[in-house]
């Protein structure tokens, strides 16, 4: 029976904090793979399941699918170049408890907007967990969002 000596050359370590090294991943030397009749690149991984278990964290939170439909609205505002997307997103989220999601989908810069100005467009998802939203409720939430953006961040509707 042949004896083999394996040398680890540049393995890729899989790490997680605080558990540390979870395992290694690397390519089997082509000569070794060829000895087993494998004519392609072959990789192997060694995992420390004890460390994986320790790093799993708390139980995932389950949130059931909503029973009532959400409403989607798009909004575009012009603001100073210094105002960040995060500032506007936070302002939108805090304006109404109906805001479930805020997604930036466009940033536009042009001299036509004014010196040191930019336009940012967002897609908003509004919903209530206990009922279907009435159009008037959505309108009130959107007016509050526009008002907060104007008075807190100096952002004007485009």
HUJORA-V112799 format. One line per field, one symbol per residue. ss: DSSP state (A for helix, B for strand, O for the rest). phi: phi as a letter, one per 30 degrees, with the letter a starting at -180 (. if undefined). burial: # if it has 9 or more other ideal C-beta (glycine too) atoms within 8 Angstrom, else .. A space follows every 10 residues. Layout:
BEGIN
ss: ???
phi: ???
burial: ???
END
This chain:
BEGIN
ss: OOOOOOOOOO OBBBBBOOOB BBBBBBBBOA AAAAAOOOOO OBBBBBBOAA AAAAOOOOOO OOOOOOOOOO BBBBBBBBBB OOOOAAAAAA AAAAAOOOBB BBBBBBBBOO AAAOOOBBBB BBBBBBOOOO OOOOAAAAAA AAAAAAAAAA AAAOOBBO
phi: .dcccccdch dcdccbccdi dclbbaddee dddddciccb dbbbbbccdd ddddcdiddd dcbddddcdc ccbcbbbcbd edddeddddd dddddadddc bbbdbabbba dddjdhcbcb cbccccabdc adddeddddd dddddddddd dcbiccdc
burial: .......... ...#.#..#. ######.#.. .###...... .......#.. ##..#..... .......#.# #.#######. ..#...###. ##..#..##. .#.#..##.. ..#...#### ########.. ..#...##.. ##.####### ..#.#...
END
